[in-house]
Amino acid sequence: MRQVILSIAAIVVLAVMLSASPRRIEVKQVDFDTVYAQISNPRSKHYYPQLMEKYLSNDTVLGYDDYRYLYYGYTFQDDFDPFRTSEYADVIEELYYKKEFTRAECDTIIKYAELTLRDNIFDLSQMKFYIFALREKGKNTLASIRQYKLNHIVAAILSSGSGTQEKPWVVISPAHEYNLLNLMGYVATGHTELENNIDYITVERSGKDSPEGFYFDATRIKEVAKEKYPEQ
């Protein structure tokens, strides 16, 4: 079962890379000053309220660049919390990882995933579970729309770097480090906090040429945490 899940997850990232031409997804550094300037300007095409409205409309009009501003711009919203977790996570995961489950249990996954995503729109784990349950129920149109969203969020993260020490991937939640690796088919084996807010996660190697680990830039996470939790 675990191998099947990993294979399905790897297809998600593969679909992102195959559907994206180099001209559509450009790997470039994330400049949060520029992000803020764009999302806070009502005359900008990346004005955040408009981006969010389009995102929540279940439309697929937003492109890869839009998702970069949507994902990284979320860190400037009042309700953003990089450490937010779902109160339903344990229930959903228990059902998702069962070898077999009933249609009623599938409905439970959908119900709790929807509640979670209303509270935390970028909970990538719950997005994955939600898509899986929708497909199990035969709701393929809605599943495809949600898959589009997940693919583009993943693409936004991948566009921020290459996962190397020189060009780490920029994330807005510690959970996204593990989510991204899981979606790429890797199993994390260790975590180290390095200087300059860089996280290094080692993974199980599938061969001598496979990477030993990947690097993530958690600077924005630390900045927001300092603002929201100054006592810690």
DARANOR-V47739 format. One record per residue. RES is the residue in one letter. PSI is psi in whole degrees, 0 to 359 (NA if undefined). OMEGA is omega as a letter, one per 40 degrees, with the letter a starting at -180 (none if undefined). Layout:
res: (RES;RES)
psi: (PSI;PSI)
omega: (OMEGA;OMEGA)
This chain:
res: (M;R;Q;V;I;L;S;I;A;A;I;V;V;L;A;V;M;L;S;A;S;P;R;R;I;E;V;K;Q;V;D;F;D;T;V;Y;A;Q;I;S;N;P;R;S;K;H;Y;Y;P;Q;L;M;E;K;Y;L;S;N;D;T;V;L;G;Y;D;D;Y;R;Y;L;Y;Y;G;Y;T;F;Q;D;D;F;D;P;F;R;T;S;E;Y;A;D;V;I;E;E;L;Y;Y;K;K;E;F;T;R;A;E;C;D;T;I;I;K;Y;A;E;L;T;L;R;D;N;I;F;D;L;S;Q;M;K;F;Y;I;F;A;L;R;E;K;G;K;N;T;L;A;S;I;R;Q;Y;K;L;N;H;I;V;A;A;I;L;S;S;G;S;G;T;Q;E;K;P;W;V;V;I;S;P;A;H;E;Y;N;L;L;N;L;M;G;Y;V;A;T;G;H;T;E;L;E;N;N;I;D;Y;I;T;V;E;R;S;G;K;D;S;P;E;G;F;Y;F;D;A;T;R;I;K;E;V;A;K;E;K;Y;P;E;Q)
psi: (316;319;322;315;316;322;317;318;319;327;328;307;322;319;322;311;324;330;354;118;156;330;340;325;113;127;117;154;144;119;103;335;318;320;312;318;322;314;342;358;112;338;354;145;349;23;125;315;324;320;313;322;316;321;315;347;358;28;166;36;340;136;187;318;323;319;331;314;325;313;306;333;340;334;346;2;147;326;6;133;112;346;14;135;161;134;347;3;315;319;314;315;321;319;317;322;7;149;324;147;157;168;327;320;326;320;325;318;313;314;309;329;319;317;319;315;338;328;327;92;340;36;97;328;313;330;317;314;319;313;315;314;321;317;322;328;359;13;67;329;311;323;320;322;315;325;320;315;313;316;317;329;316;318;323;317;314;330;351;350;202;6;9;171;326;325;73;157;138;124;161;5;139;326;331;337;313;324;313;314;321;317;337;0;12;154;120;141;345;158;131;132;118;183;161;33;31;129;138;123;121;154;161;130;137;356;171;337;356;151;150;337;179;155;142;142;114;21;312;326;313;323;312;320;321;324;317;333;63;337;346;NA)
omega: (a;a;i;a;i;i;i;a;a;i;i;a;i;i;i;a;a;a;a;i;i;a;a;i;i;i;a;a;i;i;a;i;i;i;a;a;a;a;a;a;a;a;a;i;i;i;a;i;i;i;a;i;i;i;a;a;a;i;i;a;a;i;a;i;i;a;i;i;i;a;a;i;i;a;i;a;a;a;a;i;a;a;a;i;a;i;a;a;a;a;a;a;i;i;a;a;i;i;i;i;a;i;i;i;i;i;i;i;a;a;a;i;i;i;i;a;i;a;a;a;a;i;a;i;a;i;a;i;a;i;a;a;i;i;i;i;i;i;a;i;i;i;a;i;i;i;i;i;a;i;a;i;i;i;i;i;a;a;a;a;a;i;i;i;i;a;a;i;a;a;a;i;i;a;a;i;a;i;a;a;i;i;i;i;a;i;a;a;a;a;i;i;a;i;i;i;i;i;i;a;i;a;i;a;a;a;a;a;a;a;i;a;a;a;a;i;a;a;a;i;a;i;a;i;i;i;a;a;a;a;a;none)
